[in-house]
């Protein structure tokens, strides 16, 4: 009976861990605004991404702002400069951070959405801060005031993806319940086990299986994301690069989980060997009777 209880507790611990670790990572790095901004901040420092985003922002500016005729010649040079070097402007990091924060609030905190621009069921990316950065540079060069929209919203994905984000925001912060259940299950498995070394080996092997499962799930999610087109170049750019950052960030947690699982497995094997030696008659039994 004790062995059965221990085995069930090990399985339960692994199942809860399979949920707790990805949920904890998502809560810290995606659901929480600071984590999202930090994760997106890595994109803002990537030279290739910066260049591509600057080009996309300039294109969005040209399509959303009706410039007066006398300003178009001045604007052409300024926009070429923005497309090729906006990422080097000292104001760029702040504008990029504001872009990330605004987008997070719109998608995770129920921020006000412009219904005339997009459906309320869509994921949104607000590149308004980048548009205003271009506006400020152009106004400084021309001396004219240029009106731009308060927000520049573009859609990302489909309504089903918005629903996934809403579920993530609702359930990811509850990761600690699964983590607590996993810890309790491990303690129960150790307390009920006849041979705790076997429990350690089982947990280590199970942890390595979870590592492989998480890696496969990340690759599968990447394939699904790549197959879903938002129909907008700016959104596609952000989606691809952000998921790449997600893959890298969660990959670090996967590596840590692999190291911990390997250590638990090694301790279990060592304990198993030592306990087997202690039970061996040749190791501890008396010599031949007189």
Residue pairs with C-beta under 8 A, 6 or more apart in sequence:
2 192
2 193
2 194
3 192
3 193
3 194
5 188
5 189
5 192
6 188
6 189
6 190
6 192
6 193
6 194
6 199
7 189
7 202
9 185
9 186
9 188
9 189
9 192
10 185
10 186
10 189
10 199
10 202
10 203
10 206
12 181
12 182
12 185
13 181
13 182
13 183
13 185
13 186
13 189
13 203
13 206
14 182
14 203
14 206
14 207
14 209
14 210
16 178
16 179
16 181
16 182
16 185
17 178
17 179
17 182
17 207
17 210
18 210
18 213
18 214
19 175
19 178
20 175
20 176
20 178
20 179
20 182
21 210
21 214
21 253
21 257
22 214
22 217
22 250
23 171
23 172
23 174
23 175
23 178
24 172
24 175
24 176
24 179
25 249
25 250
25 253
26 168
26 172
26 175
27 35
27 172
27 173
27 175
28 35
29 35
29 36
29 38
29 39
29 246
29 249
29 250
30 36
30 39
30 168
30 172
30 246
31 108
31 168
31 169
31 172
31 173
33 101
33 104
33 105
33 108
33 109
36 100
36 104
36 108
37 97
37 100
37 101
37 104
39 242
39 245
39 246
39 249
40 96
40 100
40 242
40 245
41 96
41 97
41 100
42 245
42 248
43 49
43 238
43 241
43 242
43 245
44 50
44 92
44 93
44 96
44 97
44 100
46 241
47 87
49 237
49 241
50 86
50 87
50 92
51 84
51 87
52 237
53 87
53 130
53 234
53 237
53 238
54 82
54 83
54 84
54 85
54 86
54 87
54 130
55 83
56 127
56 233
56 234
56 237
57 82
57 86
57 127
57 130
57 131
57 134
57 234
58 79
58 82
58 83
58 86
58 134
59 233
60 127
60 131
60 152
60 154
60 234
61 79
61 82
61 131
61 134
61 135
61 148
62 79
64 131
64 148
64 149
64 152
65 131
65 135
65 146
65 147
65 148
67 75
67 146
68 144
71 138
71 142
71 144
71 146
74 138
74 141
74 142
75 138
75 142
78 134
78 137
78 138
78 141
78 142
79 134
79 138
81 137
82 134
82 137
86 92
86 130
86 133
86 134
89 133
89 137
91 133
91 136
92 133
94 129
95 129
95 130
95 132
95 133
96 129
96 130
98 129
99 125
99 126
99 127
99 128
99 129
99 130
102 111
102 126
102 128
102 129
102 151
103 124
103 125
103 126
105 111
106 113
106 124
106 126
106 153
107 123
107 124
107 162
107 165
108 165
108 169
113 120
113 124
113 153
114 151
114 153
117 151
117 153
118 124
118 153
118 154
118 155
119 155
119 159
121 159
121 162
121 163
122 155
122 156
122 157
122 158
122 159
122 162
123 155
123 156
123 157
123 161
123 162
123 165
124 153
124 154
124 155
124 156
125 153
125 154
125 155
125 156
125 234
125 235
125 238
126 151
126 152
126 153
127 152
127 154
127 234
128 148
128 149
128 150
128 151
128 152
128 153
130 152
131 148
131 149
131 152
132 148
135 146
135 148
138 146
139 145
139 146
154 230
154 232
154 234
154 235
155 230
155 231
155 232
155 235
156 230
156 232
156 235
156 238
156 239
157 228
157 230
157 235
157 239
158 228
158 230
161 228
186 203
189 199
189 203
190 196
190 199
193 199
195 272
195 275
196 271
197 268
197 269
197 270
197 271
197 272
197 274
197 275
198 268
198 272
199 268
200 264
200 265
200 267
200 268
200 271
201 265
201 268
201 269
201 272
202 268
203 261
203 264
203 265
203 268
204 261
204 262
204 263
204 264
204 265
204 266
204 267
204 268
205 261
205 265
206 261
207 257
207 258
207 260
207 261
207 264
207 265
208 258
208 261
208 262
208 265
210 257
210 261
211 254
211 257
211 258
211 261
214 250
214 254
214 257
215 251
215 254
218 247
218 250
218 251
218 254
221 243
222 243
222 247
225 239
225 240
225 243
226 240
229 236
230 236
230 239
277 283
278 284
